[in-house]
Structure formats: structure tokens, C-alpha cells
């Protein structure tokens, strides 16, 4: 039998199953390489969406709270007398048992803290730890950062170059106007300015409410607060409060008084009252909402009148502080701060400032930007505020000039410039007022035979509680055109309501009536279309040629005329003396 010899080549041949294993291994390697190549192409053609958003400044979605149904008016409810605020003097025979202020405040604080405010963070950050996928394994050479493109800004009513430079954090000389603009005066709205982009993160740029719906402007001259409150049928329609000057006063009349005295739009006060405590359409749900309706749990702020006065102070600080360039940042109760977007209008900043006084950042975002926010409620109550504003804005036309005014006292008498630019009303707000005191051998609140006189001709549209208001356009409304406010006018000799007064005519005697005062004097301020006009601003307060300048603090400052300077001082020293020359 022949024997087959195993050749060398046959001896090296591997079994078939081994050859199959090698084949599958090589095929797997090739497929893996092919898959890696395709994956690389997908990655390079479709970059990371987060990195893409960072590179393009694309807006980041914000999670918001669910929308609430609009509040429906409730029928008028006759409230029991125990819900009325009692007279400060008390009436032992009234039979009304009222909780003590301390127990009310403690209960209110407990209820307030037990009900957290809705929150919304409108500034959801893009994650910073997202890995970056590079297209090349080799490092890229260092490249100088591309300068940020400038801001194309269109001016708004009330803008001036110094004010915009302060808000945008640039020099006045760095702002490039498309057309010539005044170096210090009011700029026509809608003018294009090219401004360097210097600021980092700021608040949202959303404009929430027009200026004319924050100040008591012509848009609200025919608004009937009593009729609105009565028709809404909520707690406000039956509320009464005892005030020292007007005794028992209805809730609607309190809103009317606070709005008029502070020149704040009554609609924004009604919206705040409904937003915070459901007073307009419904009923307060706890003691906090009943006795502290705007949420300021302070024993000295108990009742609607005190709560509203706190609110108008904050609105005024925000509104006129932004107008004057006194701040650029909001500071929240927890110590955090936020740079305001420089393109915001003044009315929006006023509301943002108010909400920042007692809301931390997240709750502040919910109050202003959520579907059930204050601006959303305002629109449900009164309609679109921007449509309302169309017929009255701009409040301050760029061509506006102060009419000629004279010093408010009789010629030949020496008076004292006792107060430089300070708040027009209450302790805070627009630095629009000046003080003058007659010469006297006695200090303090003493009677004076000196006369306060009309700085211009006008119609007396208010004469009560130490106040006289002259309407210079004569239409009978202090919310339209120029108006002059005189405060601390004695009742004895005060010019009656409805009198037409000529320039230099008698207004009344200076006193301490009508508000807090440490000595006999007259307090004087200007308004135009309901907005207080800053004493040292683009429309400076000028009386008989004397121009007002603000000091570092309220009540400080000077009056200048040619090379003469009069310095404000509450003590009436020699440098404060000023007189109106005889004609």
C-alpha cells in the first residue's frame, strides 16, 4: 500500500476552524475602523448643540410656572365691622374686639413664611462642564479674541448722553451718534447710537410696562378709581381706614390720595394690591394679607395707607434713580446683585426695583416673567399697557423747555435757601424739590407774615392740607403739562381752589403744615405730564436766573447765577441768603 508523505507545506496548514476564526477577527477590525470614520464625520458635521449655543449667544429656554386662569370679579360682600381698621383713639363702647398689633404681626409673619412665593429663574446658565469635541488631535495655535460687536441702540424718551454712558459703562466720547445729538440735553427718541459692548451678564431686556403707566400721566386722568373698585367687588370696595387728616377713609380714596400726592399711576397700585393680597377682585386669605396687603410685615406699616406709601417710595426710587443715573444694579435681600440691562425703559426699572426690595432673585423672576406675574395681571385688569401709552408718550418731549419762573417770594425780602434738591414728596424719590425759608428771629415752626408767591401764572387745582398746586396750562389737570407744587402753605391766607393766579400773585404764608418739617418754610417742585422734573437734570430748576445744582446728599446743593453762588443750609446761615430784586 502506498504511503502518502506529509510535505512541509501540508505540515504548516492550519485546520479550517482556525482559519475561519482569523477571517472573522480581521473582518471585525475592518468594520470597527469603518465605523470610527463614519462617527467622526457625524460629529464634525453636527457639533455639540450646547457649544453651538454658547458660540452664537442663542437664547436658552427658561422653564416657567404653569399659567393661572384670570381672576374673575367677585360679587360685593358686606364685610363685618371687625375688619375695619379702628380709630387710633379707640372707642370703648364700640363693642368691636380687635386683636392687638403685636399678635396680628406675629400671626401674619408666620402665615407669610409658611407660604413661599412662586419662583422662576430667568437666567438658567448653560452648563460649563460640557466636554468639547475637537476635530484635530493637534492643538490649535492661540488666536486673539475677536472684539465684541458694538451695540446698536435706539434712544428712548428721557435719554441723555451722560446718562447712557453711565448705564452702558462707557465714556461719553465713545458713543457714536448717527445724527448730531445734544451733549447734555434730552435726545429725540429713536436716534441710532453706536455704543461699545462692555457689559457682561445683565437682567433680561424685556420691557414690562411703559413709563406713562408708572407715573400719574395723562393716560389716567379720566380713570375712576371708585367705580373700578366698586365694579370689581372685592375687599377694597368695602374697606375703610382711619387717617389723621381725613378720618374714616375708603380704600378707593386712599389709593386716589396716594396716587395724586406721589404722582404714581393708580392702576399700578391697584394691580399691586390684587397681585399681593387679592383685594381688588377677591378677599384676603389670611391676616398677613388683611393687615399688611403688600407683604411688608412691619408694625409701623400696618394698613393700606402705610403699605401703599412704602410701595410708592420704592417705585419712585427706582424710576427717578434710573432717570438720574444713581444706580446700575439691583440688590436682593439675600445680598446677591444683578446688573440691569441698560436698554430697559424707566417704568420697567421702577417695577423691577420695587420687586427686588422683598424678593430674592428666583422669586423676583417669577413675579416679573412668569405667566401669572404682575405685568401679566396688569394686562388682564386694564388691557395692553403699550397700547394705552401710544396716545400719551413720550411723557417728556425732547424739545421740552421749562417756562420762565421767578423766586417764590415777594421782592426785596431776604429768604434762606434752606434745602437743595431733595424728594418731591415723602422722604424718597425724585430729587425735584427746593426749600426756601423766610427770615426770622425764631427757629422752629413759627407763624410767619411773609408771603409765598406764584413763580408763574396758573390755575389753582389743589388747595388743602398745606398744599397748593398751580396748573400752568390752565386745563384744570395737574397730570397734563407743567404744574408747580407748593407744600407747607398755612391754611390761614391760603389761595382758594379754582383761583387764577398771575405771576407774582399771593399763594399763602410759609409754615410747617402738610407734612414733616423742622421749621417754617416753603417746599417747591415741578411736574410735567405727571412726572417730577429733577431739579438738577437736563431740565434744571431755574428761578429768576438762579440755577439749582444737587449736592452729594439730599438737601445739599447750590444755586448759581453768573459768578454768584448760594449754598443750601437748613440752619439759615449767611451763605444761604437770597432775595428777589424789586422790579
Protein Blocks (a to p, Z undefined) as FASTA:
>chain_A
ZZddddfklmmpccfklmmmmmmmmmmmmmmmmmmmmmmmmmmmmccfklmmmmnopacd
dddddddddddddddddddfklpccdfkopaknopacddfklmmmmmmmmmmmmccdddd
fkbccdfkbccddfbfbdcddddddddddddddddehiafklmmmmnopafklpccfbdc
dfklccdehiacddddfbfcdddfbdfbdfklmbccfklmmpcfklmmmmnopaklmgcc
ddfklmpadfklmmmmmmmmnopafklmmmmmmmmnommmmccfbfklmmmmnopacfkl
gcjklmmmmmmmmmmmmmmmmmnopafbdcdfkopacdddfkbcfklmmmmmmmmmmpcf
klmmmmmmmmklmklmmmmmnopfklmmmmmpcfbafkbccdddddfbdehiacddfbcc
ddfbhjbdcdfbccdddddfbecjdddfbdcddfbdcddfbdeehiacddfkonopakgc
jddddehiafehpacehiacdehiafbdcdfehiacfbdcddddddeehiacdfbdfbdc
deehiacdddfbehiacddehjbccdddfklpaklgccdddZZ
